[in-house]
Amino acid sequence: MKVIDKIRGAANGDGRTVFSFEFFPPKTEEGVENLFDRMDRMVAHNPSFCDITWGAGGSTADLTLDISNRMQNMICVETMMHLTCTNMPVEKIDHALDTIKSNGIQNVLALRGDPPHGQDKFVQVAGGFACALDLVQHIRAKYGDYFGITVAGYPEAHPDMIQDGIATEEAYNSDLTYLKRKVDAGADLIITQLFYDTDIFLKFVNDCRQIGITCPIVPGIMPINNYKGFLRMTGFCKTKIPDKITNALEPIKDNEEAVRAYGIHLGTEMCKKILANGINTLHLYTLNMEKSALAIIMNLGLIEESKVLRSLPWRRPTNVFRVQEDVRPIFWANRPKSYISRTIGWDQYPHGRWGDSNNPSYGALTDYQFMRPRSRDKKLQEEWATPLKSVDDISEQFVKLCLGKRRSSPWSELDGLQPETKIIDEKLSQVNSKGFLTINSQPAINGEKSDSPAVGWGGPGGYVYQKAYLEFFCSKDKLHSIVENCKVLPSLTYIAVNKDGNHTSNVAPNAVNAVTWGVFPGKEIIQPTVVDPMSFMIWKDEAFEIWSRGWARLFPEGDPSRELLLQVQKSYYLVSLVDNDFIHGDIFAAFKDI
């Protein structure tokens, strides 16, 4: 979706404030993975979009393209990619645009760009463009209306126009005229350079309106995180620093915590003044740090730390090719990025409903499914690479996970347990202590309000429902006991399969079962999560592979713990169990007397 449409939609709807975050490509692989962890946490608060910068002189072109793709398709946030003219002949520009278009991205921030490293002035590259206006004109001429195009606005004039700390009135007006030419050429949104004098920004907006610029103008807010970085950034951008800010910072400049606290206070007050003047869009330059940006948004009452609203039980995709997707198998609930990567080319969502599971839409397993950010890999090593002498030791690890004593799991990309797990954590720990190793679950819910912190989704005013669900590994003997118990518990349905594909079930192969649904005012029933037997047979390959590539690999070759895990992988069954009586049922009755 285009960012401009989101902003207009908010303005024409309830007038809510639209906020967004900017990030830049880190220099190291570990930095990139840490950034994605940070993005994940920040995106949980539902920013309207996030953008990623283009390195100076195109220095991070490939990395920016890769990060943009992962932001849009794995983090599932509307992504705006910066694109500059620096060192970019038209062939490279078109390659970048074609790449993001194929990845379902619809938003570009068109910039001239800074001079290449080691140069003082921008130089037009052979076969390239001289300025952002040329870039905007090219995008519109070649790609029509596909892209939403954003351009930069400079409340104090472009830094090139500023001499001795100020731009002349003639230079300022010339910059405004140029900005209007960019908008007239096809830009539909303006995001401003950072500023610290709110009156200068408000004057800039008024001046833009006076010359006929009518598109939304989004203020760019950069929280002050540390004193030296603040001076470096404002010096580079030639940004005016009001005396009151200088006077406030001078006594605390060596106290980083105090500087950050002041930066949050200042950013909050600036935003309050902007909102009070009828501008309901805010863009925060995060410098890849989350605390200050989130604190400002929280201070404004735009988010609550303890309450993350979900439009669906899983994060809705933002890829333009998947926007109608509204149903998923429950099996990937804890591995949403893996699910997206396996179905990245899947465009078969008829009317937004569940498609044909027999279609070869699920991609083959790749290394991606078993790669983890280094920070999480370290956590796995700390929590799961403990010596294992018996199956009881394996069970103990799962018990600790269910009780919240583990923050990681080889079967989860998520950080810790989901809030709804706390409803059944004691019962889950008892099941695991019996040797049923749970990797996915949800409690039965009968008409909980849709804004419930634990199980809510879909927004206020509705009610949500769930069938109790458990997914676990167990031995063949224990599976036999479960099957026997299910014969006297008619509301329970199960599917079980081992690594080799031997399976048993009391449901038909094509019996898709809705296990989560919601009722909302003025809408059809929404059923976003299903148990689909055919998808389960595809998921089982990934689930079993995690025993070796997710857990056993934490131990050296030949280690007894590693050998034990591989033996479990070969001999156990993966079981999906549903209690279809979401009112009076008890899924844990299946484990009675075992």
N, C-alpha and C positions, 0 to 999 in steps of 0.2 A: 504494500500500500504506500502511496505517496505521503510524505510527512505533511505537506500542505493540506491534504485532505483530512488528516487527523486534526490539525489545528483548526481548520474551518469547521469540522464536525463538532469539536468541543465548543467553539464559539456559538454555533447555531443550536447546540443542545442545552446542557445545563450550565454552560459558561465556566466549567471547571478549569483550573489552571493546568496547563501543559508544561511538564518539565522534562529535561533531557540531559544526557551526560556525554562528555567528550573524553576519548582516550587516545593514547599514542602508542606506536609499536615499540615494545621493549627491545633492548639490544641483545639479550640472551634467550636461549630456549627456555630456561627455567623461569625467566621473567615473563615470557609469553604465557606459560602455563599458569603462573601465579596471577597474571592479569585476568585470564579466563575464570579462575576461581572467584576473583573479586567482582568481575562482571556478573557472574551468576548470582552473587548475593545482592548486587545493586539492582539487577534487572527484576529480581523478585518483587521489587516495590513498584513495578509497572511504569517505568518512564515511557514516554510516547515514542522516543527513538534514542539511539546512541550513535555517535559518529566516531570515526577512526581517521587519524591524520595521515597524510602522505609525507614521507620523509623528505627532509631538505634535499633538493636536487634529485628527487626520485630515488634516494638512497635506500629506501625500504619498500620499493614498489611491489616486489613479489610477496613480501611479508604482509604488507597492507592488504593485498588482494586475498591472501590466505586468511588473515584475521577477519576481514569483511565477510567472507564466505561462512566462517565458523560462527561469527556473531549472528548472522541472519538465520542460519540453518541449524546450528547446534544450541546456541544460547537462546535463540528464538526471540530476538528483539529487532524491531525495525531498524535497519542499519543505513546510515548515510556515510558514504566514502568520500573523503577529500580527494581531489584530483588537481594537480598543478601542471603548469606549462614548463617548469624548469627541467631541462635536459630531456624533454619529451617530444620527439617528432610525432606527427599525426598517427603514424602506424602504431606507436606504443600507446598513445591515447586511446585509439580504437580498440587495441587489444585489451586494455583495462576495462573499457566500457562493455565490450562484448563479453568479457569474463564475468563481470558482476551481473549483467543481464541474464546470462545463462544460469547464474546462481540464484535468480529470483529477487535480486536487489533492484529497487526502483529509485534510489535517492543518491544524488551527487552534490557535493559542495565544490563548485568550480572556482579555482583560485589561480592567480598568476604564479604565486609561489615565491619563496625567498631565493636570493642568489645562491648558486652552488657553493659548497664548502670551499673557503679560501678566497672567494671573490666578494667584492664590495657591492657590485651592482648586478641586477638581473640582466642576462644576455639571452636574446632569442636564439634558440637552437635551430640549426638548419632543418627545414621541413617542419618546424613547429610553430607555435603561436606566440604572439608578443604580449598578450594580456588576457585577463579573465573574460573580457568581452568577446574576444575571438573564440575562446573555448565554449562559452555559452552558445554563441551563434552556430558553432560546429555541431554541438550536441543536438540542438533543436533541428538543424538541417538534416542530419543523418539519422537521428533516432526519433524524430517527431515528438509525440507527447508521452512516450514510454517513461522517461525519467522525470522525476520532480527535481528541479534544479534550484539549489540554494547558492547565494553569493554572500561575500563578506561586506559588511558596512563598518565604517570607521567614524565613531562619534567625534573624535578629535582630528579627523582627516587621516589619510594613509600616512604611515611613518615617513615615506619618501617626501611627503609634502611639509613635514614638520622641521623647522629650523630653529635652533636655540630654544627648544622646548615648546614652540607654539607654531601653528599654521596661520598664515595670513588669511584675512577674510576671502581674498581672491582665490587662494589655494583651497580653502575649505569649500567654497562654492563650486569650484572646478571639480573637486572630488565628488560632491553631491550630484553634479550633472552627469559625471561618469557612472555613478551608481544607478541613476535613472536609465541610462543607456543599457546597462546590464539587465535591468528589470524589463525594459521594453523589448530587449532581444529574446526574452523567454524565461528569465529567472522568476520564480514565483515565491521566493522566501529570502529574507535577509537575516543573517546572524551577525551580531556585532563583535568587533574586537573588544578585548577586555577594557574596563574602565573602573575608576574608583570614585568619580564624582557623578552622582546620580543625576544632578541637574544638567550636566553636559549631555548625558544620554537622552533625557527627556526633551531637551532643546533639539537634539539631532532628529528625534522622531518627528517633532513638529515641523522642522525644516524640510524633512522628506515629504511630509504630507503637503506642505505649501507648494512644492514643485511637481506634485502629481503622482508621487509614489504611494500606491494604495495597498501593496501587499503587506502581510504581517512582518513586523520587525522584532526579532527575538534578541533580548539582551544577553550578552555573554558575560557570565559572572565567574571570576576566578578567586576562590577562597585563598586567603593568605595562610599558607601552611608553615613556612619558615621565613625568617627575615632575609637571609641572603638570596634565596630563590625569588622572593618578592622583588628585591632590588634588581636582580638580573633580568627578570621578565619585563618589569616596567621600563627598565632601561632599553631593552631590545625593542620594545613596542613604542617607546617614547610616550608612555602614558603619564598623564598628570597625576601627581599624588597630592591630595589636599593636605594643608598644614595640620589639620586635626588628626589625620591618620599618622603623619610623621611624628607628631608630638605624642600620640598614644603608643607608638611602637618603640620609640627611642629608649625609654626606661626598661623595656622588657625584651629587647632584641636578642639577648643571649639566653633567654629562657624559652626554649622551643615550645613547650607545653602552653605557656602563657600566650605566646604569639598565635598559636593555633586556636586557642580559645577566643582571642580577640578577633581573629579572622572569621570564625563562625558567627560571632556577634555582629561584626561589620557586614558580612554577607547577608545575614538575616535582615538587618535593618535596611540595607540597600534594596533587597527584594520586596520588603513590605512597602517601601515607598513606590517602587515600580508598579506593584499590584494595585496600590491605592490610586494610581493614575490610569487605571483601566487597561493595563497591559497584562494579559493572562498567560504569557509564555516565558519560561526561564530556561536558559541553557547554561549548565555548569561545566567549566573546564576543570576536570578532576585531577589532572597531572598524575593519573593512574592511582590515586589515593581515594579511599571511599569514605572515611569517617567524617571529614569536614563537609563534603557535599551532602551526604545523607543527613548530617546534623542540621544543616540549613533547611533542607526540605522538610525535616521533621519539625523544626521550630515554627515553620509556616503552617503546620497542620495538614500538610499534603499527604503525609504517610504516617503510619503508626508502626513503631518498631516491632510490636508483638502481633500485628495483624497484617498479613499479606493476603490481599484479595486475589482470587484465581478465577479466571473466566471459565476454566475447565479443570478437572482434576489433574491434568497435565498441561504444561505450558503451551499455549496455542502457537502454531507455526506462523511465521511472518513471511516466509517465501511466497512470492506472488502465485506460484504454481500449486501451493498447498493450502491456500487460505480457506477452502471449503472443507478441509479435513476436520471432522468432529467426532470420530470414533477410532479407538485403538484397542488392541488386545491388552489385557491387564499384565501380561507376563513381563513386559519391559517397563513396568511402572518405576522400578528403581534404576533403570538403565535407559533413560529417554534419549540420550545422545546416540547410543548404539542403535536404537530403533530408527532414529532419523537417518543415520548413515546407511543403514541397510535398505531403507526405502526412499533414498534421496531422489531416485529417478522415477518414482511411482506417481503417475499422474492419473491413475484410475480410481477416482473418487466420484462415482456417479451420484449426482445430486447431494454430494457431501455425505453419502451413506457408506457403509462398509462394503468393500469391493470383493472380488473373487479371490479367495485365499489360494486357489490352485494356480493362479497366475504367477509366473516366475518373477515377482516383484521384489521379493526379499533378496537383496544382494548376498553374495557369498561372504562367509566370515573372512575378515581381514585382520591385519595386525591392530588396526584402530580399536577393534572391540576390546582388546586386552591391554591397551596402552592407558596409563593413568598419569595425570600431572605429578611431577616429582614430589610435591608436598604431600599428596595423598599416598603416593607410593611409600614415602617415609613413614606415614602413619600406619599403613598396612604392615610394614616391616616390624614396627614397634609392637603392634597389637596382635598380629596373627602368626609371626614367625617364632612362636614359642614351641618348645619340644612337645611332640605328640607320641605317647606310648601306646594308646588304645583309642577305640572309637569313643569311649567315655570322655577322653580329653578333647576330642573334636566337639562332642555335644556341649562340653563346658564352655567352649568358645562361643557357640551360638547362644547359650543361656546368658552369657555376659553381654552379648550384643542386644538381646531382647530387654535386658534390664538397664540398658543405657550405659553400661560400663565399657563399651567399645564405641568409638565414633566412626569407625570405618567397617566396610564389609567387602570381601572380594566380589560379591554379587551386586554391589551398588555403586553407582556413580555419585550418589548423593552424600551429603555431609550429615551423618547421624540418622536416627530414625525419624519417620514422619510423625507429626503431632498425633494423628489418630491411633498410632501404635500404642500410645500410653493407655488407651482405653482397655487394651487386652494384653498388656505386657506381662503381667503375672501368669496368665494362662498360657501365653506363648512360651514363657520360660519353663513351665511344667511340661509342655509338649516336647520341647527340645531336650529336657532332662531324660525323657523316655527314649531318645534316639531318633526323633523326627526333626530333621534339621531344616527349619523354616527360612525361606529367602524372600518371601512376599506374603503380605496379608492385608486384610481390611476387616474391620468389625461390621456387624449388622447395624444399619441405621434406618430408622423408620420415621421419616418426616422431620428431620432436624432443620432448623432455619439455615438458609443458604449463606448467611454471614457468620456462621459458627467458626471460631478460630481453629478448631480441630479438624472438622470434616467439611466445612462449607466451601462452596464454589458457585460461580455463575452470577454473583452480584446479589444485592439485597432484594427482599420481597418474595423470595422463592423458598422451596423446601426440597431437601435432597434425601435420597434413599440409597441404601447399599445392601446387597446380599453379603453375608459373611464369606470370606474367601481365605484359604490357606494354600500356600505352595511350599512343598518341602521335599527333601530327599530322605529315603528310608531304605532299609534292607528288604529283601524279598519276603522274609518271614513277617516282618512288621506290616508290609503291604497287604499280605494275606489277611492279617488281623483287621486291618482297616476295611478291606473289602467285605469281610464277614459282618462287621458292625454296620456297614452301610446297608446291608440287606434288611436290617430291621429299623433303619432310619430313612424312610422313603423320600425325605426332602433333600437328601444329600446326593450330589452327582460328582463323579470323579473321572479323571483321566490319568493314567500312569504309563510311563515309558522308561526303558533303560537306555544306556548309551548306544546299544546296538540297534535300537528301534523296536524291540519287543514291547508290545503294549497291551493294555487292558482298559476297559471303560464300561460304564453303564449308560452312556449317551451315544447317539449316532454321530458319525464323523462330521456331518455338516450341521450339527445342532448348536448354532451360535447362541450364547446365553448372555443377555444383558445383566451385568452385575452392579452397575451404577447408573442412576438416572436422576433427573431433576425436573421439578414442576415450577414454572415461572409465569408471572402475569403476562398475558398476551402472546404466549409462545406455545409451540408444540412441545410435547415431552422431549427432553434432551437425554440421550443415553450414550454417554461418551466412553464407557469402558465395557468390554465384553470378554467372555471366555470363549475362544474360538478353537475347537479341537485341531483343525488343520494348521493354524498358526502355532499352536502349542508344539506340534511335531517339528516345526522349524526352529522355534525357540529352544527346544531341548538340546540341540547341538551346541548352541552358545552356552547354555547353562552348565552342561557337562564339561565343556572346554575350560570353564573357569576353575574347575578343580585343579587342573594342571597348570594352565597359563596365568591364573589369577592367584592361586594359593601355593601349590606345590613348588612353583618356581622360586618362592621366597627361601627355600632350603637348598643346600648344595646337592649336586648329583650323588646318588647313593645314600643320602641321609635317610635314616629309618622313618622320620616324620614324612618325608617326601614320598617314600614307598607306601606308607599307610594311606596317604591321601589318594594316590593313584589307584590303590586297591579299592577304595570306596568309590572312586569314579567308575571303575569297571563293573562293580557288583550292585550298586544301589539303583533305585528307581527314582525318577522325578514324578511327583504327584501334584495334580491340580484338584482342589477340593472346594466345592461350592455348597453352601446351605441355602436352598431356594426359599425357605421359610424365613423371611427377613423380619417377621413380627414375633413369632413364638419359637423359632428354631434355636438350636444350640450346636454349633459346628464342633465344639470340643467334646461333645458326647461320643464322637467317632473314636476317641482315644481312651475311652473308659475301659478299665480292666485290662489294659495292654501293658 
